[in-house]
Amino acid sequence: MPDFHVDPNIAKAKTINTDIYTSAEVFELSKEKIFAATWQFIGSEDIVNNIGNVQPFILLPGYLDEPLLLTKDKNGTVNLLSNVCTHRGNLVVDKACKLNNLRCRYHGRMFGLDGKFVSMPEFKEVDNFPTDDDNLHTLPLFKWSKWLFTSLNSKYSHELFLHDMMKRVSWMPLGDFKFQPELSKIFNVKAHWALYCENYLEGFHIPFVHAGLNAVIDYGEYATELFFPYSSLQLGLGKHREDCFELPPTSPDYGKNVAAYYFWVFPNMMFNFYPWGLSVNVVEPVSVGESKVCFYSFVWDASKMDKGAGCGLDKVEMEDEEIVENVQRGIRSRFYKNGRYSVTREQGTHHFHSILAEFMNK
């Protein structure tokens, strides 16, 4: 595997080694080095609204492919558990349901909704049983307003990834945002997940690719803020005050015509706040040259959905997909090795490449 290096000085730096996008070995290593080590978006706590609700799901299906289980126990606590029985590895729950306990259908091992071992037939003669290893594995679960996040290990605090975004939009009535499944979509993109992310991380291409967005965003005032270590913000200011946020004096952006907040959280999450609400975009790796982008829509003010920077998102997505799919084809050229960064327009991409190098070199 190559030693990935990105000069910390953006004025001197070259873009990251193209093996990051083309190597099957690097793609495989990224599972543990990047995705298992960082935080991932699960969804809204509304998934398990009532006591006894149980919701199985796969974390990054086809890649991390980890079977997990959300439950709400009798105390009203939301738990995130491994969905794999500690006896012989069977999946404990196969569909959303309401239960008093979790019972494996293979040999009858029972667990509470908190994952604690309860009982097991024909195990009276087993020495030193049960132990903590017989409980379902409990994963870290972080809740921001109604949104849930987890990591497959506890190496990094969620604050390193989410703190700056949470602080910046703390004035918003996030509890009023309602999930709208009919507005949520999945896009299949024939490009590496990192190419999709780095395209998102710069507004440099807006005048060339997104005519509709460019008509409402003030490109000259478009700004990138880097949050160290693992997130960033692109602040989209509107050309006119209409169709922008009504910011309170407590907001650090008070007095600005903010049309959109584009937050990125390493490695693969985008949180796009518009006056109508929030579009969460999660980029799921599928293969070296393919990814899946999941859009989850949470509406705050539906009357503003067809206005400003937050309208026409499907069209913007199609324009982005066309570009990144072309880059995926071009990046394999024997004549392309590295590019350079615009110091004024590609700070977000440089930051992203630097974090990729950090994680891959560990």
DRENGURO-277081 format. One record per residue (C-alpha): x, y, z. Coordinates in steps of 0.5 Angstrom, whole numbers, padded with zeros to 4 digits, always signed. Example, Ala and Ser with C-alpha at 12.3 -4.5 7.8 and 13.67 -1.06 7.14 Angstrom:
// residues 2
+0025-0009+0016;+0027-0002+0014;
This chain:
// residues 362
+0000+0000+0000;+0003+0007-0002;+0005+0012+0004;-0001+0017+0003;+0002+0024+0004;-0001+0031+0003;+0003+0037+0005;+0000+0041+0010;+0001+0048+0006;-0004+0048+0001;+0000+0053-0003;+0005+0047-0004;+0001+0041-0003;-0001+0036-0009;-0007+0032-0009;-0007+0025-0005;-0005+0019-0009;-0010+0016-0014;-0009+0010-0011;-0014+0012-0006;-0020+0012-0011;-0017+0006-0016;-0014+0001-0011;-0018-0005-0009;-0013-0006-0003;-0014+0001-0001;-0022+0000-0001;-0021-0006+0003;-0017-0003+0008;-0021+0003+0009;-0026-0001+0012;-0023-0002+0019;-0018+0004+0018;-0023+0009+0017;-0031+0007+0017;-0030+0002+0023;-0026+0007+0027;-0031+0013+0026;-0038+0015+0027;-0044+0014+0023;-0051+0016+0022;-0056+0012+0024;-0063+0016+0023;-0068+0019+0028;-0070+0016+0034;-0077+0016+0032;-0075+0009+0029;-0076+0006+0036;-0082+0011+0038;-0085+0006+0044;-0083+0002+0049;-0082-0005+0046;-0080-0003+0039;-0074-0007+0036;-0071-0005+0029;-0066-0009+0026;-0061-0006+0021;-0055-0007+0017;-0049-0001+0018;-0046+0000+0011;-0049-0006+0008;-0045-0009+0003;-0039-0006+0006;-0038-0006+0014;-0044-0010+0013;-0045-0010+0021;-0052-0013+0023;-0055-0008+0029;-0061-0007+0033;-0064-0001+0036;-0069-0002+0042;-0073+0002+0047;-0073-0002+0053;-0078-0002+0059;-0074+0004+0062;-0075+0008+0056;-0068+0008+0054;-0066+0007+0047;-0060+0001+0046;-0056+0000+0040;-0054-0008+0040;-0051-0013+0036;-0056-0017+0032;-0052-0023+0033;-0053-0028+0038;-0048-0030+0043;-0049-0037+0042;-0048-0039+0035;-0048-0033+0031;-0055-0033+0029;-0059-0026+0027;-0063-0025+0033;-0069-0021+0030;-0070-0021+0022;-0076-0015+0022;-0078-0009+0026;-0083-0011+0031;-0085-0010+0038;-0082-0015+0044;-0082-0016+0051;-0075-0020+0050;-0071-0022+0045;-0071-0029+0043;-0066-0033+0038;-0070-0037+0034;-0064-0042+0033;-0064-0045+0040;-0068-0041+0044;-0063-0036+0048;-0066-0030+0051;-0064-0023+0052;-0067-0017+0055;-0068-0011+0051;-0062-0008+0054;-0058-0014+0051;-0057-0017+0058;-0057-0025+0058;-0064-0028+0061;-0064-0035+0060;-0061-0041+0055;-0064-0048+0055;-0060-0054+0056;-0054-0050+0059;-0055-0052+0067;-0048-0056+0066;-0044-0051+0063;-0039-0048+0068;-0038-0041+0069;-0044-0039+0065;-0047-0034+0064;-0041-0029+0064;-0041-0022+0061;-0039-0025+0054;-0046-0028+0054;-0050-0021+0053;-0051-0018+0046;-0045-0013+0045;-0047-0006+0046;-0045-0001+0042;-0044+0007+0043;-0050+0011+0042;-0050+0019+0041;-0056+0023+0040;-0056+0030+0038;-0063+0032+0038;-0067+0026+0035;-0061+0024+0031;-0057+0018+0033;-0050+0016+0031;-0045+0010+0033;-0038+0008+0032;-0036+0000+0031;-0031+0002+0037;-0030+0008+0042;-0023+0010+0039;-0026+0017+0038;-0030+0022+0041;-0036+0024+0038;-0035+0031+0039;-0029+0031+0035;-0033+0030+0029;-0040+0033+0031;-0039+0039+0036;-0038+0045+0031;-0044+0043+0027;-0048+0042+0033;-0046+0049+0036;-0047+0053+0030;-0054+0051+0029;-0056+0050+0036;-0061+0056+0035;-0065+0052+0031;-0072+0048+0033;-0069+0042+0031;-0074+0038+0035;-0079+0041+0030;-0076+0037+0024;-0080+0032+0022;-0077+0026+0018;-0081+0025+0011;-0079+0018+0008;-0083+0020+0001;-0078+0026+0000;-0072+0021+0002;-0068+0018-0004;-0062+0013-0006;-0058+0015-0011;-0053+0010-0015;-0047+0013-0017;-0041+0010-0021;-0036+0013-0017;-0031+0012-0011;-0034+0015-0005;-0028+0020-0004;-0029+0023-0010;-0036+0024-0009;-0034+0027-0002;-0029+0032-0005;-0034+0034-0010;-0038+0036-0005;-0033+0040-0001;-0032+0045-0006;-0036+0051-0009;-0031+0052-0014;-0035+0048-0019;-0042+0052-0018;-0041+0057-0023;-0039+0051-0028;-0044+0046-0026;-0050+0048-0023;-0053+0054-0026;-0059+0054-0022;-0056+0054-0015;-0051+0059-0018;-0057+0064-0019;-0059+0064-0012;-0052+0063-0009;-0047+0069-0008;-0041+0066-0011;-0036+0071-0009;-0038+0071-0002;-0038+0063-0002;-0034+0061+0004;-0031+0055+0007;-0029+0054+0015;-0025+0048+0017;-0027+0045+0024;-0021+0041+0026;-0020+0036+0027;-0026+0032+0023;-0031+0037+0020;-0032+0043+0016;-0037+0048+0014;-0039+0051+0007;-0043+0057+0008;-0048+0059+0002;-0050+0066+0002;-0056+0068-0002;-0056+0074-0007;-0062+0077-0004;-0065+0077+0003;-0071+0073+0001;-0071+0065+0002;-0065+0066+0007;-0065+0064+0014;-0068+0069+0019;-0063+0069+0024;-0063+0070+0031;-0058+0075+0035;-0055+0069+0038;-0053+0066+0032;-0046+0068+0030;-0048+0069+0023;-0053+0074+0025;-0054+0080+0019;-0052+0075+0014;-0056+0073+0008;-0055+0065+0010;-0059+0061+0004;-0055+0054+0006;-0051+0051+0011;-0047+0045+0008;-0044+0041+0014;-0039+0036+0012;-0037+0030+0017;-0031+0025+0016;-0031+0021+0013;-0038+0021+0009;-0044+0025+0012;-0047+0031+0010;-0052+0036+0013;-0055+0041+0009;-0059+0046+0013;-0064+0050+0009;-0070+0055+0011;-0074+0049+0010;-0071+0044+0014;-0065+0039+0013;-0062+0034+0008;-0058+0029+0011;-0053+0025+0006;-0050+0019+0007;-0045+0016+0002;-0044+0009+0003;-0038+0005-0001;-0040+0000-0005;-0034-0002-0009;-0028+0002-0012;-0032+0005-0017;-0039+0005-0014;-0042+0008-0008;-0049+0009-0006;-0052+0016-0003;-0058+0016+0001;-0062+0023+0002;-0066+0023+0009;-0070+0029+0009;-0073+0032+0015;-0078+0038+0014;-0078+0044+0019;-0082+0049+0014;-0085+0046+0008;-0088+0053+0005;-0080+0054+0004;-0079+0048+0000;-0079+0050-0007;-0075+0056-0006;-0068+0059-0006;-0062+0054-0005;-0066+0048-0002;-0070+0047-0008;-0068+0043-0014;-0064+0038-0010;-0065+0032-0015;-0063+0037-0021;-0056+0039-0017;-0055+0031-0015;-0055+0029-0023;-0051+0035-0025;-0046+0033-0019;-0046+0025-0021;-0045+0027-0028;-0038+0030-0026;-0036+0025-0021;-0037+0019-0026;-0033+0023-0031;-0027+0024-0026;-0028+0017-0024;-0026+0015-0031;-0021+0020-0032;-0017+0019-0025;-0015+0012-0028;-0011+0015-0034;-0004+0013-0034;-0003+0021-0035;-0006+0023-0029;-0002+0023-0022;-0003+0029-0018;-0007+0036-0019;-0006+0042-0015;-0011+0046-0010;-0014+0053-0011;-0012+0056-0004;-0018+0060-0004;-0023+0055-0007;-0021+0048-0005;-0019+0049+0003;-0025+0043+0004;-0022+0038-0001;-0015+0039+0002;-0017+0038+0009;-0021+0032+0007;-0015+0029+0003;-0010+0031+0009;-0015+0027+0014;-0015+0021+0009;-0008+0021+0009;-0008+0021+0017;-0013+0015+0017;-0010+0011+0012;-0003+0012+0015;-0004+0009+0022;
